[in-house]
Amino acid sequence: MNEPMIQAKAISATYPVQTLNVALNERSYPIFIGSDLSLTEHLLPYVHGRQVMIVSNTVVAPLYLARYVDVLQSAGKIVAQCILPDGESFKTLDSVNLIFDALMQHRFNRDCVVLALGGGVVGDMAGFAAASFQRGVDFIQVPTTLLSQVDSSVGGKTGVNHPLGKNMIGAFKQPKLVLADMSLLSTLTDRELSAGLAEVIKYALISDLPFLDWLEVHIGQLVARDPILLSEAVFRSCQHKARIVAADEHEQGERALLNLGHTFGHAIESFMGYGAWLHGEAVAVGMLMAADLSLRLGWLKKMDVMRIRNLLIAAKLPVIVPEIGSDVFLRLMGQDKKVLDGQLRLVLLSEMGRGIITRDFDLQLLLQTLQNKNPGLEAV
């Protein structure tokens, strides 16, 4: 179950705002990364319409909504809000319809802006609504979780879950802006922070071995919310995401590498019930399972899998595969978006720091991985 927000923890420091650009020609947009970002400087110039619909949830809105409403209204914007229930279990078409209801009830037009103020669930649903309302309106991301700052807010993937599969209904909709304000992480639970670190670790595993070394040195400080190091982790993660999205916006090639651990993880989320495991927790175990299969294929050494396992443990993430059963696991994996022409594609590791997308693996080895409850510990 999702935990409630906890009392704010110190996560402020004085350091310059860092800026990245997602290069998509006329649809390019900036990512601003910093603490206590100036909304006048970093938000208002990107709100081109007069009407703004802020989409948030029942946990985030009481904490941060008023500040955004005040700044936008002071700039002469007409601001309305749609407050959704919190949690992955509410990432549904019914929830998206609540956003459409609010847009229609307030008579918003195609020049309006949808602003997502929340984590990945809010951002995915608000983006899907923005992609669909009057065939597309402007969209701004203000992610309030570490996971959404380093992953879901960047790249334009939006959508909802279906009982038979995660994120199976959606659209590509690039935002006009991403504001990654580190001060918003101060009210994040420790569990949610760790879930975000799973996606940070993913970037290191697929393409940046020096970043993996850096994470191993600093993981304790990241868990302890060191603001400078968290900002650096977000920046380096978004660097990788921005580069990959610019090269492969619609996931026809390299972008699929970002799904390391996700095919396994989505199966875990689907089986356990959306919200029982946080997305980052399921991805953490999924990455370890991908490493286990990579070991069985002869691409990794056992010490590599142990290295990944130890880093996940240090990040306070789960490393034990839940009791699902290999047949059920395989069936759920077969419902993933990454199935192509009836063939399951997996993101594995050809070596530490290098991801690979492949359909060429022995099914028996995959079944052995699905039956291994303690990847890295049990004999291979």
DOFIZA-298951 format. One record per residue (C-alpha): residue number from 1; x, y, z. Coordinates in nm, 3 decimals, padded with zeros to 5 digits. Example, Ala and Ser with C-alpha at 12.3 -4.5 7.8 and 13.67 -1.06 7.14 Angstrom:
// residues 2
+-----+---------+---------+---------+
! pos !       X !       Y !       Z !
+-----+---------+---------+---------+
!   1 !  01.230 ! -00.450 !  00.780 !
!   2 !  01.367 ! -00.106 !  00.714 !
+-----+---------+---------+---------+
// end
This chain:
// residues 380
+-----+---------+---------+---------+
! pos !       X !       Y !       Z !
+-----+---------+---------+---------+
!   1 !  00.000 !  00.000 !  00.000 !
!   2 !  00.112 !  00.356 ! -00.059 !
!   3 !  00.235 !  00.530 !  00.253 !
!   4 !  00.114 !  00.880 !  00.346 !
!   5 !  00.351 !  01.169 !  00.306 !
!   6 !  00.571 !  01.217 !  00.609 !
!   7 !  00.693 !  01.523 !  00.790 !
!   8 !  00.921 !  01.729 !  00.570 !
!   9 !  01.287 !  01.635 !  00.586 !
!  10 !  01.566 !  01.883 !  00.522 !
!  11 !  01.656 !  01.887 !  00.155 !
!  12 !  01.767 !  02.238 !  00.071 !
!  13 !  02.096 !  02.388 ! -00.026 !
!  14 !  02.235 !  02.674 ! -00.229 !
!  15 !  02.350 !  02.560 ! -00.570 !
!  16 !  02.290 !  02.683 ! -00.925 !
!  17 !  01.992 !  02.570 ! -01.129 !
!  18 !  02.096 !  02.313 ! -01.387 !
!  19 !  01.930 !  02.306 ! -01.728 !
!  20 !  01.899 !  02.025 ! -01.981 !
!  21 !  01.731 !  02.031 ! -02.319 !
!  22 !  01.531 !  01.750 ! -02.475 !
!  23 !  01.615 !  01.807 ! -02.841 !
!  24 !  01.306 !  01.731 ! -03.050 !
!  25 !  01.327 !  02.012 ! -03.305 !
!  26 !  01.019 !  02.235 ! -03.277 !
!  27 !  00.898 !  02.028 ! -02.980 !
!  28 !  01.218 !  02.066 ! -02.779 !
!  29 !  01.178 !  02.159 ! -02.415 !
!  30 !  01.391 !  02.235 ! -02.109 !
!  31 !  01.434 !  02.046 ! -01.784 !
!  32 !  01.516 !  02.276 ! -01.493 !
!  33 !  01.679 !  02.104 ! -01.194 !
!  34 !  01.730 !  02.290 ! -00.867 !
!  35 !  01.586 !  02.364 ! -00.525 !
!  36 !  01.309 !  02.618 ! -00.460 !
!  37 !  01.293 !  02.705 ! -00.829 !
!  38 !  01.155 !  03.048 ! -00.913 !
!  39 !  00.813 !  02.996 ! -01.070 !
!  40 !  00.823 !  03.345 ! -01.216 !
!  41 !  01.148 !  03.267 ! -01.396 !
!  42 !  01.118 !  02.896 ! -01.468 !
!  43 !  00.744 !  02.833 ! -01.506 !
!  44 !  00.549 !  03.137 ! -01.626 !
!  45 !  00.741 !  03.189 ! -01.954 !
!  46 !  00.624 !  02.843 ! -02.064 !
!  47 !  00.255 !  02.888 ! -01.979 !
!  48 !  00.134 !  03.026 ! -02.311 !
!  49 ! -00.238 !  02.980 ! -02.264 !
!  50 ! -00.453 !  03.185 ! -02.027 !
!  51 ! -00.640 !  02.886 ! -01.887 !
!  52 ! -00.447 !  02.643 ! -01.663 !
!  53 ! -00.581 !  02.316 ! -01.528 !
!  54 ! -00.365 !  02.189 ! -01.242 !
!  55 ! -00.396 !  01.813 ! -01.197 !
!  56 ! -00.275 !  01.683 ! -00.862 !
!  57 ! -00.378 !  01.427 ! -00.600 !
!  58 ! -00.512 !  01.422 ! -00.247 !
!  59 ! -00.164 !  01.386 ! -00.095 !
!  60 !  00.034 !  01.641 ! -00.296 !
!  61 ! -00.230 !  01.913 ! -00.335 !
!  62 ! -00.252 !  02.011 !  00.035 !
!  63 !  00.127 !  02.050 !  00.041 !
!  64 !  00.210 !  02.239 ! -00.278 !
!  65 ! -00.095 !  02.339 ! -00.480 !
!  66 ! -00.154 !  02.683 ! -00.325 !
!  67 !  00.188 !  02.815 ! -00.430 !
!  68 !  00.127 !  02.731 ! -00.796 !
!  69 ! -00.227 !  02.869 ! -00.793 !
!  70 ! -00.111 !  03.197 ! -00.637 !
!  71 !  00.172 !  03.252 ! -00.886 !
!  72 ! -00.041 !  03.168 ! -01.188 !
!  73 ! -00.335 !  03.380 ! -01.077 !
!  74 ! -00.104 !  03.671 ! -00.998 !
!  75 !  00.013 !  03.649 ! -01.359 !
!  76 ! -00.347 !  03.681 ! -01.479 !
!  77 ! -00.410 !  03.315 ! -01.551 !
!  78 ! -00.748 !  03.148 ! -01.504 !
!  79 ! -00.669 !  02.852 ! -01.282 !
!  80 ! -00.882 !  02.546 ! -01.214 !
!  81 ! -00.788 !  02.222 ! -01.044 !
!  82 ! -00.861 !  01.852 ! -01.063 !
!  83 ! -00.761 !  01.659 ! -00.752 !
!  84 ! -00.740 !  01.284 ! -00.808 !
!  85 ! -00.723 !  01.003 ! -00.552 !
!  86 ! -00.367 !  00.893 ! -00.474 !
!  87 ! -00.216 !  00.565 ! -00.582 !
!  88 ! -00.130 !  00.338 ! -00.873 !
!  89 ! -00.465 !  00.159 ! -00.833 !
!  90 ! -00.638 !  00.478 ! -00.953 !
!  91 ! -00.432 !  00.503 ! -01.274 !
!  92 ! -00.737 !  00.425 ! -01.486 !
!  93 ! -00.954 !  00.564 ! -01.763 !
!  94 ! -01.212 !  00.655 ! -01.498 !
!  95 ! -00.959 !  00.888 ! -01.334 !
!  96 ! -00.862 !  01.043 ! -01.667 !
!  97 ! -01.232 !  01.106 ! -01.728 !
!  98 ! -01.236 !  01.318 ! -01.411 !
!  99 ! -00.978 !  01.544 ! -01.578 !
! 100 ! -01.193 !  01.566 ! -01.891 !
! 101 ! -01.494 !  01.649 ! -01.673 !
! 102 ! -01.306 !  01.935 ! -01.506 !
! 103 ! -01.182 !  02.072 ! -01.840 !
! 104 ! -01.532 !  02.065 ! -01.983 !
! 105 ! -01.705 !  02.204 ! -01.674 !
! 106 ! -01.470 !  02.503 ! -01.671 !
! 107 ! -01.514 !  02.552 ! -02.047 !
! 108 ! -01.146 !  02.527 ! -02.121 !
! 109 ! -01.049 !  02.560 ! -02.486 !
! 110 ! -00.768 !  02.422 ! -02.702 !
! 111 ! -00.535 !  02.704 ! -02.591 !
! 112 ! -00.539 !  02.583 ! -02.230 !
! 113 ! -00.250 !  02.426 ! -02.040 !
! 114 ! -00.264 !  02.109 ! -01.831 !
! 115 ! -00.010 !  02.121 ! -01.547 !
! 116 !  00.072 !  01.795 ! -01.369 !
! 117 !  00.169 !  01.847 ! -01.006 !
! 118 !  00.249 !  01.507 ! -00.861 !
! 119 !  00.434 !  01.182 ! -00.914 !
! 120 !  00.438 !  00.951 ! -01.212 !
! 121 !  00.074 !  00.844 ! -01.180 !
! 122 ! -00.050 !  01.204 ! -01.191 !
! 123 !  00.191 !  01.295 ! -01.470 !
! 124 !  00.095 !  00.997 ! -01.686 !
! 125 ! -00.279 !  01.063 ! -01.653 !
! 126 ! -00.255 !  01.441 ! -01.693 !
! 127 ! -00.038 !  01.395 ! -02.002 !
! 128 ! -00.283 !  01.146 ! -02.152 !
! 129 ! -00.568 !  01.390 ! -02.091 !
! 130 ! -00.364 !  01.672 ! -02.250 !
! 131 ! -00.290 !  01.453 ! -02.553 !
! 132 ! -00.660 !  01.375 ! -02.597 !
! 133 ! -00.853 !  01.688 ! -02.498 !
! 134 ! -00.954 !  01.872 ! -02.816 !
! 135 ! -00.693 !  01.651 ! -02.989 !
! 136 ! -00.406 !  01.797 ! -02.791 !
! 137 ! -00.333 !  02.090 ! -02.560 !
! 138 ! -00.016 !  02.213 ! -02.390 !
! 139 !  00.122 !  02.010 ! -02.102 !
! 140 !  00.369 !  02.093 ! -01.824 !
! 141 !  00.530 !  01.849 ! -01.581 !
! 142 !  00.608 !  01.940 ! -01.219 !
! 143 !  00.717 !  01.602 ! -01.077 !
! 144 !  00.706 !  01.568 ! -00.699 !
! 145 !  00.876 !  01.229 ! -00.658 !
! 146 !  01.231 !  01.125 ! -00.733 !
! 147 !  01.109 !  00.851 ! -00.967 !
! 148 !  00.903 !  01.091 ! -01.174 !
! 149 !  01.184 !  01.349 ! -01.180 !
! 150 !  01.437 !  01.105 ! -01.326 !
! 151 !  01.205 !  00.903 ! -01.547 !
! 152 !  00.834 !  00.941 ! -01.616 !
! 153 !  00.819 !  01.322 ! -01.643 !
! 154 !  01.071 !  01.323 ! -01.929 !
! 155 !  01.006 !  01.173 ! -02.269 !
! 156 !  00.636 !  01.206 ! -02.334 !
! 157 !  00.505 !  00.861 ! -02.241 !
! 158 !  00.156 !  00.901 ! -02.094 !
! 159 ! -00.129 !  00.665 ! -02.021 !
! 160 ! -00.314 !  00.440 ! -01.780 !
! 161 ! -00.316 !  00.080 ! -01.667 !
! 162 ! -00.556 ! -00.192 ! -01.774 !
! 163 ! -00.641 ! -00.493 ! -01.557 !
! 164 ! -00.458 ! -00.710 ! -01.810 !
! 165 ! -00.144 ! -00.497 ! -01.840 !
! 166 !  00.041 ! -00.190 ! -01.714 !
! 167 !  00.043 !  00.127 ! -01.926 !
! 168 ! -00.132 ! -00.048 ! -02.213 !
! 169 ! -00.353 !  00.252 ! -02.299 !
! 170 ! -00.188 !  00.586 ! -02.371 !
! 171 ! -00.018 !  00.824 ! -02.609 !
! 172 !  00.310 !  01.002 ! -02.666 !
! 173 !  00.272 !  01.363 ! -02.551 !
! 174 !  00.582 !  01.572 ! -02.491 !
! 175 !  00.558 !  01.842 ! -02.223 !
! 176 !  00.650 !  02.203 ! -02.283 !
! 177 !  00.860 !  02.205 ! -01.967 !
! 178 !  00.978 !  01.984 ! -01.682 !
! 179 !  01.043 !  02.147 ! -01.342 !
! 180 !  01.246 !  01.913 ! -01.121 !
! 181 !  01.238 !  02.103 ! -00.792 !
! 182 !  01.441 !  01.919 ! -00.532 !
! 183 !  01.263 !  02.095 ! -00.245 !
! 184 !  00.945 !  01.902 ! -00.336 !
! 185 !  01.119 !  01.581 ! -00.231 !
! 186 !  01.129 !  01.695 !  00.132 !
! 187 !  00.786 !  01.544 !  00.204 !
! 188 !  00.853 !  01.219 !  00.021 !
! 189 !  00.845 !  00.898 !  00.224 !
! 190 !  01.167 !  00.701 !  00.257 !
! 191 !  01.001 !  00.419 !  00.064 !
! 192 !  00.914 !  00.647 ! -00.229 !
! 193 !  01.264 !  00.794 ! -00.231 !
! 194 !  01.415 !  00.447 ! -00.256 !
! 195 !  01.174 !  00.360 ! -00.535 !
! 196 !  01.312 !  00.655 ! -00.730 !
! 197 !  01.667 !  00.539 ! -00.674 !
! 198 !  01.584 !  00.218 ! -00.862 !
! 199 !  01.537 !  00.419 ! -01.182 !
! 200 !  01.859 !  00.611 ! -01.112 !
! 201 !  02.049 !  00.283 ! -01.080 !
! 202 !  01.892 !  00.169 ! -01.409 !
! 203 !  02.063 !  00.446 ! -01.606 !
! 204 !  02.400 !  00.346 ! -01.466 !
! 205 !  02.348 ! -00.022 ! -01.547 !
! 206 !  02.247 !  00.029 ! -01.909 !
! 207 !  02.497 !  00.292 ! -02.020 !
! 208 !  02.720 !  00.453 ! -01.759 !
! 209 !  02.960 !  00.239 ! -01.559 !
! 210 !  03.135 !  00.543 ! -01.402 !
! 211 !  02.793 !  00.655 ! -01.276 !
! 212 !  02.749 !  00.310 ! -01.119 !
! 213 !  03.081 !  00.355 ! -00.940 !
! 214 !  02.964 !  00.699 ! -00.822 !
! 215 !  02.635 !  00.558 ! -00.695 !
! 216 !  02.812 !  00.287 ! -00.496 !
! 217 !  03.024 !  00.551 ! -00.324 !
! 218 !  02.734 !  00.787 ! -00.249 !
! 219 !  02.429 !  00.563 ! -00.209 !
! 220 !  02.418 !  00.612 !  00.169 !
! 221 !  02.416 !  00.989 !  00.127 !
! 222 !  02.147 !  00.968 ! -00.139 !
! 223 !  01.926 !  00.761 !  00.092 !
! 224 !  01.995 !  01.024 !  00.361 !
! 225 !  01.872 !  01.294 !  00.115 !
! 226 !  02.193 !  01.489 !  00.063 !
! 227 !  02.056 !  01.773 ! -00.155 !
! 228 !  02.366 !  01.831 ! -00.367 !
! 229 !  02.413 !  01.463 ! -00.444 !
! 230 !  02.042 !  01.408 ! -00.513 !
! 231 !  02.049 !  01.698 ! -00.757 !
! 232 !  02.352 !  01.547 ! -00.930 !
! 233 !  02.181 !  01.207 ! -00.951 !
! 234 !  01.871 !  01.366 ! -01.107 !
! 235 !  02.084 !  01.566 ! -01.352 !
! 236 !  02.288 !  01.266 ! -01.467 !
! 237 !  01.976 !  01.049 ! -01.499 !
! 238 !  01.792 !  01.315 ! -01.700 !
! 239 !  02.098 !  01.360 ! -01.920 !
! 240 !  02.070 !  00.998 ! -02.025 !
! 241 !  01.691 !  01.013 ! -02.065 !
! 242 !  01.705 !  01.334 ! -02.272 !
! 243 !  01.972 !  01.192 ! -02.503 !
! 244 !  01.787 !  00.867 ! -02.560 !
! 245 !  01.447 !  01.034 ! -02.615 !
! 246 !  01.599 !  01.277 ! -02.865 !
! 247 !  01.744 !  00.984 ! -03.061 !
! 248 !  01.440 !  00.754 ! -03.039 !
! 249 !  01.125 !  00.936 ! -02.932 !
! 250 !  00.875 !  00.658 ! -03.005 !
! 251 !  01.080 !  00.364 ! -02.878 !
! 252 !  01.167 !  00.205 ! -03.210 !
! 253 !  01.519 !  00.118 ! -03.097 !
! 254 !  01.753 !  00.249 ! -02.828 !
! 255 !  01.479 !  00.389 ! -02.605 !
! 256 !  01.369 !  00.035 ! -02.519 !
! 257 !  01.689 !  00.010 ! -02.313 !
! 258 !  01.515 !  00.229 ! -02.057 !
! 259 !  01.293 ! -00.072 ! -01.983 !
! 260 !  01.565 ! -00.268 ! -01.804 !
! 261 !  01.382 ! -00.464 ! -01.534 !
! 262 !  01.042 ! -00.336 ! -01.646 !
! 263 !  00.905 ! -00.645 ! -01.820 !
! 264 !  00.974 ! -00.849 ! -01.507 !
! 265 !  00.864 ! -00.559 ! -01.285 !
! 266 !  00.537 ! -00.494 ! -01.465 !
! 267 !  00.448 ! -00.863 ! -01.424 !
! 268 !  00.513 ! -00.831 ! -01.050 !
! 269 !  00.295 ! -00.519 ! -01.027 !
! 270 !  00.014 ! -00.684 ! -01.224 !
! 271 !  00.018 ! -01.002 ! -01.014 !
! 272 !  00.049 ! -00.831 ! -00.676 !
! 273 ! -00.212 ! -00.567 ! -00.759 !
! 274 ! -00.129 ! -00.214 ! -00.869 !
! 275 ! -00.009 ! -00.020 ! -00.567 !
! 276 !  00.087 ! -00.316 ! -00.349 !
! 277 !  00.443 ! -00.273 ! -00.477 !
! 278 !  00.572 !  00.068 ! -00.579 !
! 279 !  00.684 !  00.081 ! -00.941 !
! 280 !  01.048 !  00.137 ! -00.846 !
! 281 !  01.040 ! -00.158 ! -00.605 !
! 282 !  00.914 ! -00.390 ! -00.879 !
! 283 !  01.173 ! -00.252 ! -01.123 !
! 284 !  01.450 ! -00.313 ! -00.869 !
! 285 !  01.365 ! -00.683 ! -00.844 !
! 286 !  01.312 ! -00.688 ! -01.220 !
! 287 !  01.662 ! -00.551 ! -01.283 !
! 288 !  01.808 ! -00.817 ! -01.057 !
! 289 !  01.615 ! -01.083 ! -01.251 !
! 290 !  01.747 ! -00.939 ! -01.579 !
! 291 !  02.099 ! -00.961 ! -01.434 !
! 292 !  02.031 ! -01.320 ! -01.329 !
! 293 !  01.930 ! -01.415 ! -01.684 !
! 294 !  02.230 ! -01.226 ! -01.824 !
! 295 !  02.448 ! -01.438 ! -01.594 !
! 296 !  02.285 ! -01.759 ! -01.720 !
! 297 !  02.354 ! -01.646 ! -02.076 !
! 298 !  02.722 ! -01.603 ! -01.990 !
! 299 !  02.726 ! -01.225 ! -02.024 !
! 300 !  02.773 ! -01.133 ! -01.658 !
! 301 !  02.973 ! -01.283 ! -01.376 !
! 302 !  02.819 ! -01.381 ! -01.044 !
! 303 !  03.015 ! -01.100 ! -00.878 !
! 304 !  02.835 ! -00.856 ! -01.112 !
! 305 !  02.494 ! -00.978 ! -01.001 !
! 306 !  02.602 ! -00.955 ! -00.638 !
! 307 !  02.725 ! -00.602 ! -00.702 !
! 308 !  02.382 ! -00.502 ! -00.832 !
! 309 !  02.209 ! -00.681 ! -00.546 !
! 310 !  02.424 ! -00.507 ! -00.285 !
! 311 !  02.359 ! -00.165 ! -00.437 !
! 312 !  01.983 ! -00.226 ! -00.436 !
! 313 !  01.999 ! -00.336 ! -00.072 !
! 314 !  02.197 ! -00.021 !  00.014 !
! 315 !  01.924 !  00.180 ! -00.158 !
! 316 !  01.666 !  00.012 !  00.072 !
! 317 !  01.504 ! -00.173 ! -00.219 !
! 318 !  01.364 ! -00.529 ! -00.228 !
! 319 !  01.576 ! -00.806 ! -00.383 !
! 320 !  01.358 ! -01.116 ! -00.330 !
! 321 !  01.124 ! -01.228 ! -00.607 !
! 322 !  00.765 ! -01.272 ! -00.487 !
! 323 !  00.595 ! -01.611 ! -00.509 !
! 324 !  00.427 ! -01.594 ! -00.848 !
! 325 !  00.505 ! -01.920 ! -01.027 !
! 326 !  00.699 ! -01.934 ! -01.351 !
! 327 !  00.399 ! -02.015 ! -01.573 !
! 328 !  00.197 ! -01.721 ! -01.441 !
! 329 !  00.504 ! -01.497 ! -01.451 !
! 330 !  00.568 ! -01.586 ! -01.816 !
! 331 !  00.205 ! -01.526 ! -01.909 !
! 332 !  00.206 ! -01.182 ! -01.746 !
! 333 !  00.533 ! -01.092 ! -01.918 !
! 334 !  00.371 ! -01.189 ! -02.248 !
! 335 !  00.114 ! -00.912 ! -02.196 !
! 336 !  00.385 ! -00.644 ! -02.182 !
! 337 !  00.408 ! -00.370 ! -02.445 !
! 338 !  00.755 ! -00.488 ! -02.541 !
! 339 !  00.616 ! -00.806 ! -02.700 !
! 340 !  00.664 ! -00.766 ! -03.076 !
! 341 !  00.512 ! -00.999 ! -03.338 !
! 342 !  00.431 ! -01.244 ! -03.061 !
! 343 !  00.791 ! -01.256 ! -02.942 !
! 344 !  00.902 ! -01.142 ! -02.599 !
! 345 !  01.179 ! -00.882 ! -02.606 !
! 346 !  01.390 ! -00.837 ! -02.296 !
! 347 !  01.639 ! -00.574 ! -02.193 !
! 348 !  01.940 ! -00.753 ! -02.048 !
! 349 !  02.303 ! -00.665 ! -01.972 !
! 350 !  02.574 ! -00.775 ! -02.215 !
! 351 !  02.818 ! -00.644 ! -01.954 !
! 352 !  02.805 ! -00.406 ! -01.660 !
! 353 !  02.717 ! -00.063 ! -01.792 !
! 354 !  02.586 ! -00.190 ! -02.127 !
! 355 !  02.225 ! -00.280 ! -02.193 !
! 356 !  02.106 ! -00.492 ! -02.482 !
! 357 !  01.760 ! -00.549 ! -02.633 !
! 358 !  01.715 ! -00.909 ! -02.738 !
! 359 !  01.465 ! -01.177 ! -02.834 !
! 360 !  01.746 ! -01.431 ! -02.859 !
! 361 !  01.745 ! -01.617 ! -02.530 !
! 362 !  01.684 ! -01.975 ! -02.424 !
! 363 !  01.333 ! -02.012 ! -02.280 !
! 364 !  01.458 ! -02.272 ! -02.033 !
! 365 !  01.712 ! -02.024 ! -01.897 !
! 366 !  01.436 ! -01.765 ! -01.860 !
! 367 !  01.223 ! -02.018 ! -01.671 !
! 368 !  01.519 ! -02.086 ! -01.442 !
! 369 !  01.541 ! -01.713 ! -01.370 !
! 370 !  01.167 ! -01.696 ! -01.299 !
! 371 !  01.207 ! -01.981 ! -01.050 !
! 372 !  01.502 ! -01.820 ! -00.869 !
! 373 !  01.369 ! -01.630 ! -00.566 !
! 374 !  01.708 ! -01.491 ! -00.457 !
! 375 !  01.897 ! -01.369 ! -00.765 !
! 376 !  02.266 ! -01.334 ! -00.686 !
! 377 !  02.252 ! -01.573 ! -00.391 !
! 378 !  02.112 ! -01.898 ! -00.527 !
! 379 !  02.344 ! -02.105 ! -00.741 !
! 380 !  02.331 ! -02.069 ! -01.118 !
+-----+---------+---------+---------+
// end
